[in-house]
Amino acid sequence: MSITIFSDGGGERGSAAAGACIVEDDAGRRANLVLFLGPGTNNEAEIAAGLLGFSFLRAASVTTDAVHWISDSEYVLKSATEYIHGWQRNGWQTAAKKPVKNQGLWQSYLVLARGYRITPEHVRGHTGHPENEACDSAATWAQLHGREELGGASHRWVSVGGSSESWLLVDGRGFIGALRSEGRFEPNVEASLELVRLLQLSGVDFPAFADSRAVRHGEFATKAAEAGVLEPLIEKLIEAHAAARALASQSEKAEALAGSLERLLKKYRSKR
């Protein structure tokens, strides 16, 4: 299976920031995701939008090694596929010996994108590219309405700007807050997997998005909420699964454990 991630984000320090992505498989199935970040910069939002897409692949256990990443941010695409390797070798300093900006987010990218062969494609923003325009509209909408729509929830199905498709709105404030750090030489794995955890709690995968279009987001969200009594237990399973996945490349036992936990989580989600 090949995967395409379309991403876009926007924000200004002192006001709200948000990122959005569309994840599409080679069968044409799509997941529409939007992330509210609270106050943040444009570059933080652009990076986070891509991280949301990779988090979805982990959360939905999508099996692929090829990801086509399309964005209107050259900074994001070049950083992710070219500059980041030099930053690692230089102790997270640029060629000019200055600290890498958004270091925590880029370290999170290393965790979430591990194992994927990524092909970047830059498109110009606001030139009519359908998916880029959709992500831009969703991110702009979330900047204005994300806080109010979420209330105290970690995620919610929403309609964006009159679109006929449902988007999953996710609260990314805790995620980005934990990753705004400089001076770490290793990724903060626990913080990096926060979006994966939130997406898994929502039960999100490609079929979930098909269901949400069929019954509209309100009924689907109600159905998901009925399983809330088990969420504390499921959350612990998700944390254990994420930790095992992070160590799978180093240990056969960790890989086997990750597989067992993944099957258990799939069984639970199929009954929701």
C-alpha positions in Angstrom: 0.0 0.0 0.0 1.2 3.5 -0.8 0.1 6.5 1.2 -0.1 10.2 0.4 -0.1 12.8 3.1 -1.3 16.3 2.2 -0.5 18.9 5.0 -0.8 22.5 5.7 -0.8 24.7 8.8 -0.8 28.3 9.9 -0.4 30.4 13.0 1.2 33.5 14.6 2.9 33.7 18.0 0.4 35.2 20.4 -2.7 33.9 18.5 -4.0 30.5 17.7 -2.2 28.0 15.4 -3.5 24.9 13.8 -2.5 22.3 11.3 -4.5 19.9 9.0 -3.8 16.9 6.8 -5.5 14.6 4.5 -4.2 11.0 4.5 -5.1 9.0 1.3 -4.3 5.4 0.5 -3.9 3.9 -3.0 -7.6 2.7 -2.9 -8.7 6.3 -2.6 -9.8 6.1 1.0 -9.2 9.3 3.0 -8.8 10.5 6.5 -9.3 14.2 7.2 -7.6 15.4 10.4 -7.2 18.9 11.9 -5.1 19.8 15.0 -5.7 22.8 17.3 -2.4 24.0 18.9 -3.3 27.1 20.8 -0.8 30.0 20.5 2.0 29.0 18.1 4.1 29.9 15.1 3.4 29.2 11.4 6.4 26.8 11.2 5.2 24.9 14.3 1.8 24.5 12.7 3.3 23.4 9.4 5.4 20.7 11.1 2.6 19.6 13.4 0.3 19.1 10.4 2.7 16.6 8.9 3.2 14.9 12.3 -0.5 14.5 12.6 -0.5 12.5 9.3 2.3 10.2 10.5 0.6 9.8 13.8 -2.6 8.6 12.0 -0.5 5.9 10.2 0.7 4.6 13.5 -2.7 4.9 15.2 -4.5 3.1 12.4 -1.8 0.5 12.0 -1.5 1.3 8.3 1.0 -1.1 6.7 3.2 0.8 4.2 6.8 1.7 3.7 6.2 4.4 1.0 4.8 7.8 1.9 4.3 10.7 -0.6 4.3 13.9 1.4 2.8 17.0 -0.3 3.0 20.4 1.4 3.3 24.1 0.4 6.1 24.5 3.0 9.6 24.0 1.5 11.0 24.6 5.0 9.2 21.5 6.3 9.9 19.2 3.4 13.6 20.0 3.1 14.1 19.9 6.9 12.4 16.5 7.0 14.2 14.9 4.1 17.6 16.7 3.9 18.7 18.9 6.8 17.6 16.7 9.7 20.4 14.2 9.2 23.1 16.9 9.5 21.4 18.3 12.5 21.6 14.9 14.2 25.3 14.6 13.4 26.0 18.1 14.7 24.2 17.6 18.1 21.1 19.5 16.9 23.0 22.5 15.7 22.8 24.1 12.3 25.8 24.4 9.9 26.1 27.9 11.5 26.5 26.3 14.9 23.1 27.7 16.1 20.5 25.6 17.9 18.0 24.0 15.5 14.6 25.7 15.7 11.6 23.6 16.6 14.0 20.9 17.7 11.5 19.0 19.8 9.1 18.7 16.9 11.8 17.5 14.6 12.9 14.9 17.1 9.2 13.8 17.3 9.3 13.4 13.5 12.2 11.0 13.8 10.0 8.8 16.0 6.8 9.0 14.0 8.4 8.7 10.5 10.8 5.9 11.3 10.7 3.1 8.8 8.9 5.1 6.0 10.5 5.9 2.7 9.4 9.5 2.2 9.0 11.2 -1.2 8.5 15.0 -0.7 6.6 17.1 -3.2 6.3 20.9 -2.9 3.2 22.7 -4.2 2.6 26.4 -4.2 -0.1 27.5 -1.7 -3.3 29.2 -2.8 -3.0 28.1 -6.4 -6.0 25.8 -6.5 -4.5 22.5 -5.5 -7.6 20.8 -4.1 -6.1 19.0 -1.1 -3.8 21.8 -0.2 -6.7 24.2 -0.3 -8.8 21.9 1.8 -6.1 21.6 4.5 -5.6 25.3 4.4 -9.3 25.9 5.0 -9.4 23.4 7.8 -6.4 24.8 9.6 -7.8 28.4 9.2 -11.1 27.2 10.6 -9.5 25.5 13.6 -7.5 28.6 14.4 -10.8 30.5 14.7 -13.1 27.8 16.2 -10.9 24.9 17.5 -10.9 26.0 21.2 -14.6 26.5 21.3 -15.4 23.3 19.4 -13.2 21.1 21.6 -14.5 22.5 24.9 -12.9 20.0 27.3 -12.7 17.1 24.8 -9.5 15.7 23.4 -11.1 15.1 20.0 -14.4 15.8 18.2 -15.9 15.1 14.8 -16.6 18.4 13.1 -17.8 19.9 9.8 -15.4 22.5 8.4 -16.6 25.5 6.4 -19.7 23.8 5.0 -17.8 20.7 3.8 -19.8 17.6 3.2 -17.0 15.5 4.7 -16.3 15.1 8.4 -13.0 16.1 9.9 -11.6 14.8 13.2 -10.5 17.7 15.3 -7.8 16.9 17.8 -6.5 18.9 20.7 -2.7 19.2 20.2 -2.0 21.8 22.9 -0.4 19.2 25.3 1.5 17.6 22.5 3.2 20.8 21.3 3.7 22.1 24.8 5.7 19.0 25.8 7.9 19.3 22.6 8.8 23.0 22.9 12.3 22.3 24.2 15.8 22.8 23.1 19.0 21.0 24.2 17.7 17.4 24.1 19.9 15.0 22.2 17.4 12.2 22.1 13.7 12.4 21.2 11.0 12.6 23.9 9.3 9.4 22.8 6.4 9.6 25.2 5.5 13.1 24.2 6.1 12.2 20.5 3.5 9.5 20.7 0.8 11.7 22.3 -1.1 12.2 19.0 -1.0 8.5 18.3 -2.6 7.9 21.7 -5.3 10.4 21.2 -6.1 9.1 17.7 -6.3 5.5 19.0 -8.6 6.5 21.7 -10.9 8.0 19.1 -10.9 4.6 17.3 -9.9 6.3 14.1 -8.9 4.4 10.9 -9.9 4.6 7.3 -13.2 2.7 7.8 -14.1 5.1 10.6 -13.9 8.0 8.2 -16.1 6.0 5.8 -18.6 5.5 8.6 -18.5 9.1 9.6 -19.4 10.2 6.1 -22.3 7.7 6.0 -23.9 8.5 9.3 -22.5 12.0 9.8 -20.1 12.9 12.6 -22.7 13.3 15.4 -24.0 9.7 15.4 -20.5 8.3 15.0 -19.2 10.3 17.9 -22.1 9.1 20.0 -21.3 5.5 19.2 -17.6 6.1 20.1 -18.6 7.7 23.4 -20.5 4.6 24.4 -17.2 2.8 24.9 -15.9 5.4 27.3 -16.2 3.1 30.3 -13.3 1.1 29.0 -11.1 4.0 28.0 -8.8 4.0 31.0 -7.9 0.4 30.3 -7.6 1.0 26.6 -5.3 4.0 27.2 -2.9 1.8 29.2 -2.9 -0.8 26.4 -2.2 2.0 23.9 0.7 3.3 26.0 2.2 -0.2 26.2 1.7 -0.8 22.5 3.5 2.5 21.6 6.4 1.7 23.9 6.7 -1.8 22.4 6.6 -0.4 18.9 9.3 2.1 19.7 11.6 -0.8 20.8 10.6 -3.3 18.1 13.5 -2.6 15.9 15.9 -3.4 18.7 14.2 -6.5 20.3 12.3 -9.4 18.8 10.4 -9.8 22.1 9.3 -6.2 21.9 8.2 -6.7 18.3 6.2 -9.8 19.3 4.6 -7.9 22.2 3.7 -5.0 19.9 2.0 -7.4 17.5 0.0 -9.0 20.3 -1.1 -5.6 21.7 -2.0 -4.4 18.2 -4.3 -7.4 17.6 -5.9 -6.9 21.0 -6.6 -3.2 20.2 -8.0 -4.0 16.8 -10.3 -6.6 18.4 -11.6 -3.9 20.8 -12.1 -1.3 18.1 -14.0 -3.8 15.9 -16.6 -4.1 18.7 -17.1 -0.4 19.3 
